[in-house]
Amino acid sequence: MAFIVEQTGYSKTILSDLQGAWTLLRETVVDSGGFDNADSVLFHIDEAMSWEVVRDLTQMPPLLLIITNLCREGNAPDDVTEWIDSVKKILQKVLEEYPR
């Protein structure tokens, strides 16, 4: 009987870049020490990274807009807004590469 072996190497795609950018945005928000709306921002980041949204990437842009607005209203630090811009750029590429 053969055993299924876990892959040892994976090809990097734009989707892994997107996942990494979302993760780094989340870590930056957590490490920021807090700002107004930070809890809501974390909630929406987690929602954007959820399985349901990842399966339908068209749900991500509206969530990113909500996150952007909450961060602006809450005077989020510059490093948070820089990661939002990174997520936005990568998400645009993903939506071009993986049209509905």
LINUR-V86772 format. One record per pair of residues at least 24 apart in sequence whose C-alpha atoms are under 10 Angstrom apart, sorted by the first residue. I is the first residue (numbers start at 1). GAP is how many residues later the second one is. Records with the same first field share a line. If there is no record, write none. Layout:
I=GAP ; GAP
//
This chain:
13=81
14=76 ; 77 ; 79 ; 80 ; 83 ; 84
15=39 ; 75 ; 76 ; 78 ; 79 ; 80 ; 82 ; 83
17=69 ; 70 ; 73 ; 74 ; 77
18=31 ; 68 ; 69 ; 70 ; 71 ; 72 ; 73 ; 74 ; 75 ; 76
19=30 ; 35 ; 68 ; 71 ; 72
20=67
21=62 ; 63 ; 64 ; 65 ; 66 ; 67 ; 68 ; 69 ; 70
22=24 ; 26 ; 27 ; 61 ; 62 ; 64 ; 65 ; 66 ; 68 ; 69
23=26 ; 60 ; 64
24=56 ; 59 ; 60 ; 62 ; 63
25=54 ; 55 ; 56 ; 57 ; 58 ; 59 ; 60 ; 61 ; 62
26=54 ; 57 ; 58
27=53
28=49 ; 51 ; 52 ; 53 ; 54 ; 55
29=42 ; 47 ; 48 ; 50 ; 51 ; 52 ; 54
30=50
31=49
32=44 ; 45 ; 46 ; 47 ; 48
33=44
34=40 ; 42 ; 43
35=36 ; 38 ; 39 ; 40 ; 41 ; 42
36=34 ; 35 ; 36 ; 37 ; 38 ; 39 ; 40
37=30 ; 32 ; 33 ; 34 ; 35 ; 36 ; 37 ; 38 ; 39
38=29 ; 32 ; 33 ; 36 ; 37 ; 38
39=31
40=26 ; 27 ; 30 ; 31
41=25 ; 26 ; 27 ; 28 ; 29 ; 30 ; 33
42=25
43=24
44=26
56=44
57=34 ; 37 ; 38 ; 41 ; 42 ; 43
58=33 ; 37 ; 41 ; 42
60=28 ; 31 ; 35
61=26 ; 27 ; 30 ; 31 ; 34
64=24 ; 27
//
